[in-house]
């Protein structure tokens, strides 16, 4: 592999090789992960025998249109293989006359299992209309969305039923993109727990999506957002939900083929504008003044919120006296002495998110040349705090380095802090070391229900020698040992091996 890379580097194709190697590694790791995490027959039987006491019906809504036969059969078979029994499969078929086999196949399965409900539509109503028709058939308390050419893992509904027991009314899971064959994975999307800032920038929730029917009746699918109708829906569902619940397991197989969105946005280019409209509509409904734009013809959205306040700068690199800054502003801007913003826009990128409701602190990304050397931390059971993106040269896993996002903790390199949250949490813990003070403040803010945001669009460079990271102090370890024993909610251990 190294020899090939040297040849391509000579002729200027090293970027393509790096990407090719990365894709190959993703596939190998995805294949290994799925095999290692596959249910045994005994585990399947235990799930089938589980007694949930309360009998809750989950309705799967599937819009069908000219589905290839083997895709259709695999989708239906994946539902029939569910370890949770109390489901119904509601299929609305808008296929044309040249695809009569679709109707025959579905009706054949329906004759074998009464849980399969079928409606043959007079015409194709499009993705929104066909899905609405399928949902109208649903009698369950909860509805799950399943595409006609995709498939579910056998424990998908069982895991959703467990989430319902925990009071969930919107549920989502990890998913895997596959090639034509379900056993040929390309990449697994290991998602964070509910991250409202991430969701503004991209529909990271996507599949598998299950929600309370009562909630849907107040926030139903809307025409005019075709291609990103699910992003439009999930933004509004999550805003109304009492509890958004994440299942950190691969429950959905998203098939990649020439006409699917999974194969690349070029398959459905109108999705980008639909997604932009969906985010703009949602931002407008919250009463913010902002302009939403798509980034580089991708379904990634940058939001330019109108700034209504400036942050007072704080000059001291340690033991920050924020009370003085807060006398003149609702926010304080901190930047270490050996770090400088790339431009004024970088500071503004911090401010436009710092001013949002429920935001405690926003931090930028620290670069040395093109190399990332700091910005956000993740909780780690061994190291306690580990830089989230250090050393990465690409756009990051699932393009995360192109969007603002929720994190657990920030470095104290370049941040803007909200005055009210700072005072509520009684400031920094002065017993801790420099980097620990900011991380500690962020974790306390996160535990109190506030958003901590890492914005890689706000760029700062190291202008001198970077300090060597010190080991975590005994005081910090004692304070947070019970918190870091589990995965960071925004960076799972599964994601970490995938990112290497």
C-alpha positions in Angstrom: 0.0 0.0 0.0 2.9 2.4 0.9 4.5 1.7 -2.5 1.4 2.6 -4.4 0.9 5.8 -2.3 4.5 6.9 -3.1 3.9 6.5 -6.9 0.6 8.5 -6.7 2.3 11.2 -4.6 4.9 11.6 -7.3 2.1 12.4 -9.9 0.0 14.5 -7.6 -2.8 12.0 -6.8 -2.0 11.4 -3.1 -5.3 13.0 -2.0 -7.2 10.5 -4.1 -5.2 7.6 -2.7 -5.7 8.8 0.9 -9.4 8.9 0.3 -9.4 5.5 -1.3 -7.4 4.0 1.6 -9.8 5.6 4.0 -12.8 4.1 2.2 -11.3 0.7 2.2 -10.5 0.9 5.9 -14.1 2.0 6.6 -15.4 -1.0 4.7 -13.2 -3.5 6.5 -14.0 -2.1 9.9 -17.7 -1.9 9.2 -17.7 -5.5 8.1 -15.8 -6.6 11.2 -18.1 -4.5 13.5 -21.3 -5.9 12.1 -20.1 -9.4 12.3 -18.9 -9.0 15.9 -22.1 -7.3 17.0 -24.5 -9.7 15.2 -27.1 -11.4 17.4 -26.8 -15.0 18.3 -29.8 -17.4 18.0 -30.0 -17.5 21.8 -30.0 -13.7 22.0 -32.8 -13.5 19.4 -34.8 -16.1 21.3 -34.4 -14.1 24.6 -35.7 -11.0 22.8 -38.7 -12.9 21.4 -39.5 -14.2 24.9 -39.3 -10.8 26.5 -42.4 -9.7 28.4 -43.0 -5.9 28.1 -46.3 -6.2 30.0 -47.8 -3.3 28.1 -48.9 -4.2 24.6 -47.7 -1.4 22.3 -48.1 -1.6 18.6 -45.4 -0.1 16.4 -46.5 0.7 12.8 -43.9 0.8 10.1 -44.8 3.1 7.2 -43.3 2.3 3.8 -43.9 4.3 0.6 -43.3 2.1 -2.4 -42.7 3.1 -6.0 -41.4 0.8 -8.7 -39.2 -1.1 -6.2 -36.8 -3.7 -7.6 -38.0 -7.1 -6.7 -35.1 -8.3 -4.6 -35.0 -5.0 -2.6 -38.7 -5.2 -1.9 -38.4 -8.8 -0.7 -35.4 -8.0 1.5 -37.3 -5.1 3.1 -40.3 -7.2 3.9 -38.3 -10.2 5.1 -36.3 -7.9 7.5 -39.6 -6.9 9.1 -40.9 -10.5 9.3 -37.6 -11.4 11.1 -38.1 -8.9 13.9 -37.7 -10.3 17.4 -40.5 -7.9 18.7 -43.8 -9.3 17.5 -46.3 -6.5 18.0 -45.8 -4.6 14.7 -47.7 -3.8 11.5 -46.2 -3.1 8.1 -48.2 -0.4 6.3 -47.3 -0.2 2.6 -48.6 2.5 0.3 -47.9 1.5 -3.3 -47.7 4.2 -6.0 -46.0 2.0 -8.6 -46.9 2.4 -12.3 -48.5 -0.2 -14.6 -45.1 -1.5 -15.8 -44.3 -2.7 -12.3 -47.3 -4.9 -11.5 -45.1 -7.4 -9.8 -44.8 -5.0 -6.8 -48.5 -5.4 -6.0 -48.3 -9.2 -6.4 -45.3 -9.6 -4.1 -46.8 -7.5 -1.3 -50.2 -9.1 -1.5 -48.5 -12.5 -1.4 -46.8 -11.6 1.8 -50.0 -10.0 3.2 -51.8 -13.3 2.7 -49.2 -15.1 4.8 -49.1 -12.5 7.6 -52.1 -10.4 8.6 -49.7 -7.7 10.1 -48.9 -6.6 6.6 -51.3 -3.9 5.4 -51.4 -2.9 1.7 -52.9 0.1 -0.2 -52.6 0.4 -3.9 -52.7 4.1 -4.8 -54.3 5.4 -7.9 -51.2 7.2 -8.9 -47.7 8.0 -7.6 -48.1 10.8 -5.0 -44.3 11.3 -4.6 -42.3 10.5 -1.5 -44.3 12.8 0.8 -47.7 11.8 -0.5 -46.9 8.1 -0.5 -45.5 8.2 3.0 -48.6 10.1 4.2 -50.8 7.4 2.7 -48.8 4.7 4.5 -49.1 6.6 7.8 -52.8 7.0 7.4 -53.1 3.2 7.6 -51.1 3.1 10.9 -53.0 2.1 14.0 -50.0 1.9 16.4 -49.0 4.3 19.1 -45.6 4.7 17.5 -44.6 5.0 13.8 -41.3 4.0 12.2 -40.2 5.2 8.8 -38.7 2.5 6.5 -37.7 3.1 2.9 -38.8 0.6 0.3 -35.3 -0.4 -0.7 -33.7 -0.6 2.8 -33.8 -3.1 5.6 -34.0 -3.4 9.4 -31.7 -5.3 11.8 -33.7 -8.1 13.5 -33.6 -6.3 16.9 -34.7 -2.9 15.6 -38.2 -2.9 17.0 -37.2 -4.7 20.1 -34.7 -2.0 20.9 -37.3 0.7 20.1 -39.8 -1.0 22.4 -37.2 -0.9 25.2 -36.7 2.8 24.5 -40.5 3.4 24.8 -40.3 1.8 28.3 -37.8 4.6 29.1 -40.4 7.3 28.1 -39.0 8.0 24.6 -41.3 9.7 22.2 -38.7 10.2 19.4 -36.2 7.4 18.8 -33.2 7.0 16.4 -30.3 4.7 16.0 -27.0 4.1 14.3 -27.2 3.0 10.6 -25.0 1.4 8.0 -24.8 2.3 4.3 -24.5 -0.8 2.2 -23.9 -1.6 -1.4 -26.4 -3.7 -3.5 -26.0 -6.5 -1.0 -26.9 -6.0 2.7 -23.7 -7.8 3.8 -21.5 -5.4 1.9 -21.2 -2.4 4.2 -19.5 0.8 3.2 -19.6 2.9 6.3 -21.4 2.9 9.6 -22.8 6.2 10.9 -22.0 6.2 14.7 -24.2 9.0 15.9 -24.1 11.2 18.9 -26.9 11.5 21.5 -29.4 14.2 20.7 -27.5 17.1 19.4 -29.7 20.1 18.4 -26.8 22.1 17.0 -25.7 19.2 14.8 -29.3 18.7 13.6 -29.4 22.3 12.3 -26.3 21.7 10.2 -27.2 18.2 8.8 -29.8 15.5 9.3 -27.6 13.3 11.3 -30.6 11.5 12.8 -31.9 10.1 9.5 -32.5 6.4 10.0 -33.9 4.5 11.9 -36.6 7.1 13.0 -39.5 6.1 15.3 -41.9 8.5 16.9 -45.1 8.8 18.8 -48.1 9.0 16.5 -49.6 11.7 18.7 -46.5 13.8 18.2 -46.6 13.3 14.5 -50.3 14.4 14.3 -49.0 17.9 15.4 -45.9 17.9 13.2 -46.7 15.9 10.1 -44.9 15.6 6.8 -45.2 18.7 4.6 -45.2 19.0 0.8 -42.6 21.3 -0.6 -39.7 19.6 1.2 -39.4 16.5 -1.0 -35.9 15.0 -0.8 -35.4 16.4 2.7 -38.9 15.8 4.1 -37.4 13.7 6.9 -35.1 16.6 8.0 -38.0 19.0 8.0 -40.0 16.4 10.0 -37.4 15.5 12.6 -36.5 19.2 13.4 -40.1 19.8 14.3 -40.6 16.5 16.1 -37.6 17.0 18.3 -38.6 20.5 19.1 -41.9 19.2 20.5 -40.6 16.0 22.0 -40.4 15.4 25.8 -37.6 12.9 25.3 -35.4 12.2 22.2 -33.8 8.8 22.7 -30.7 7.5 20.9 -30.0 3.8 20.6 -26.3 3.3 20.0 -26.7 0.2 17.9 -26.9 -0.4 14.1 -30.6 -1.0 13.5 -30.9 0.2 9.9 -29.4 -0.8 6.6 -29.5 2.1 4.1 -29.0 0.8 0.6 -26.7 2.6 -1.8 -27.6 2.4 -5.5 -27.6 4.7 -8.5 -31.0 6.4 -7.6 -30.7 6.5 -3.9 -29.6 9.5 -1.8 -27.1 7.2 0.0 -25.1 6.9 -3.2 -24.3 10.6 -3.2 -26.3 13.8 -3.4 -25.8 13.9 -7.2 -28.5 11.2 -7.3 -31.1 13.6 -5.9 -29.6 17.2 -6.1 -32.9 18.8 -5.2 -32.4 17.4 -1.7 -29.9 20.2 -0.9 -32.3 23.0 -1.5 -35.1 21.2 0.3 -32.9 20.7 3.3 -31.9 24.4 3.3 -35.6 25.4 3.1 -36.4 23.0 6.0 -33.7 24.5 8.3 -34.6 28.0 7.3 -38.3 27.3 8.1 -37.4 25.9 11.5 -35.1 28.8 12.4 -37.8 31.2 11.4 -40.4 29.4 13.6 -38.1 29.9 16.6 -38.1 33.7 16.0 -34.4 34.0 15.1 -33.2 36.3 12.3 -30.8 34.2 10.2 -29.9 33.2 6.7 -29.3 29.5 5.9 -27.0 28.4 3.1 -25.8 25.0 1.8 -22.1 24.4 2.0 -20.3 23.5 -1.3 -23.3 21.7 -2.8 -23.6 19.3 0.1 -26.5 18.7 2.5 -24.6 20.6 5.1 -26.1 23.9 6.3 -24.3 27.0 7.6 -26.5 29.4 9.6 -25.7 33.1 9.7 -27.5 34.3 12.8 -27.8 38.1 13.2 -25.6 39.1 16.1 -27.2 41.3 18.8 -24.3 41.6 21.2 -20.5 41.7 21.3 -18.3 39.8 23.7 -16.1 41.7 26.0 -12.4 40.5 25.6 -10.6 39.1 28.7 -6.9 39.7 28.5 -5.5 37.4 31.3 -4.7 33.9 30.0 -5.3 32.2 33.5 -7.5 33.0 36.5 -9.8 34.9 34.2 -11.6 37.8 35.9 -14.8 37.6 34.0 -16.8 39.8 36.4 -15.1 42.9 34.9 -16.0 41.8 31.4 -19.6 41.0 32.4 -20.1 44.6 33.6 -20.3 45.7 30.0 -21.5 42.6 28.1 -23.6 39.5 28.4 -20.6 37.5 27.0 -16.9 37.3 27.6 -14.3 36.4 24.9 -11.2 34.5 26.0 -8.2 33.8 23.8 -4.8 32.6 25.0 -1.8 34.8 24.4 -0.1 32.5 21.9 -3.2 32.1 19.7 -4.7 34.5 17.2 -7.9 34.3 15.1 -7.6 33.7 11.4 -9.8 36.7 10.8 -12.7 38.7 12.3 -15.1 36.2 10.9 -13.7 33.5 13.3 -14.7 35.6 16.4 -18.1 36.3 14.8 -18.6 32.6 14.3 -18.2 32.1 18.0 -20.6 34.9 18.8 -23.4 33.9 16.5 -23.8 30.7 18.4 -22.9 32.0 21.9 -26.0 34.3 21.8 -28.5 31.5 21.2 -30.9 30.4 23.9 -29.5 27.6 26.1 -25.9 28.0 25.0 -23.3 28.2 27.8 -20.1 28.4 25.9 -18.7 28.2 22.3 -15.2 27.3 21.3 -13.2 27.4 18.1 -10.7 25.1 16.4 -7.0 25.5 17.0 -4.6 24.9 14.1 -0.9 24.7 13.6 -0.4 25.0 9.9 -3.1 22.7 8.5 -3.0 20.3 11.5 -5.6 20.4 14.2 -4.0 20.6 17.6 -7.0 21.5 19.9 -10.5 22.8 20.4 -12.8 20.1 21.8 -12.4 17.3 24.3 -14.2 14.1 24.8 -14.6 12.2 28.0 -12.5 9.1 28.2 -12.5 6.5 30.9 -8.7 6.1 30.8 -7.4 9.6 30.0 -10.5 11.5 31.3 -10.0 14.2 28.7 -8.9 13.4 25.1 -8.7 15.9 22.3 -11.5 15.0 19.9 -10.0 15.8 16.5 -6.2 16.3 17.0 -4.1 15.3 14.1 -7.0 14.9 11.6 -6.3 16.5 8.2 -9.5 15.7 6.4 -13.0 17.0 6.9 -13.5 14.5 9.7 -15.8 11.6 10.2 -19.1 12.2 8.5 -17.8 15.7 7.6 -18.1 16.8 11.2 -15.3 19.3 10.9 -17.4 21.4 8.5 -20.2 22.1 11.0 -20.8 23.5 14.4 -21.7 20.7 16.9 -22.6 19.8 20.5 -19.7 18.6 22.6 -19.1 17.8 26.3 -16.0 20.0 26.8 -13.9 22.6 25.2 -10.2 23.6 25.6 -9.6 27.0 27.0 -7.9 28.2 23.8 -10.5 30.5 22.2 -14.1 30.6 23.7 -17.0 32.9 24.3 -18.9 32.4 27.6 -22.5 33.3 28.5 -22.6 35.6 31.6 -25.8 34.2 33.1 -24.7 30.6 32.9 -21.3 31.5 34.3 -22.8 33.1 37.3 -25.4 30.3 37.8 -22.6 27.7 37.9 -20.4 30.0 40.1 -17.6 30.4 37.6 -14.5 28.3 37.3 -13.2 25.8 39.9 -9.9 27.5 40.8 -8.5 24.3 42.3 -8.0 22.9 38.8 -5.3 23.4 36.2 -5.7 25.7 33.2 -7.3 23.3 30.7 -9.2 21.5 33.4 -11.0 24.7 34.5 -12.6 25.2 31.1 -13.4 21.5 30.7 -14.9 21.4 34.2 -17.1 24.4 33.5 -18.3 22.9 30.2 -19.2 19.5 31.8 -21.1 21.3 34.6 -22.9 23.4 32.0 -23.8 20.2 30.0 -25.0 18.5 33.1 -27.2 21.5 33.9 -28.9 21.1 30.5 -27.0 23.8 28.6 -25.4 23.4 25.1 -21.7 23.4 24.8 -20.7 24.1 21.2 -17.6 23.4 19.2 -17.5 25.5 16.0 -14.7 24.5 13.6 -15.7 27.4 11.4 -14.1 29.6 14.0 -10.4 29.1 13.3 -7.4 30.1 15.5 -3.7 29.5 14.9 -0.8 28.9 17.3 1.7 31.7 17.0 4.3 30.3 19.4 5.4 27.1 20.9 2.4 25.1 22.1 2.4 24.0 25.7 2.8 20.3 26.4 -0.4 18.8 27.7 -0.1 17.9 31.4 -1.6 14.8 32.9 -5.0 15.2 34.5 -4.9 16.2 38.1 -6.1 14.1 41.0 -8.6 16.8 41.9 -10.2 16.6 38.4 -10.2 12.8 38.4 -11.8 12.6 41.8 -14.5 15.1 40.7 -15.5 13.4 37.5 -14.6 9.7 37.9 -18.3 8.7 38.0 -19.1 10.6 34.9 -16.3 9.5 32.5 -16.8 5.7 33.1 -19.4 5.7 30.3 -18.9 6.8 26.7 -19.0 10.5 25.9 -22.5 11.2 24.7 -21.2 12.9 21.5 -18.2 10.7 20.7 -18.7 7.0 21.3 -15.9 4.5 21.6 -17.2 2.9 18.4 -16.7 6.2 16.6 -13.1 6.5 18.0 -11.8 3.3 16.3 -13.6 4.4 13.1 -11.9 7.8 13.1 -8.3 6.5 13.5 
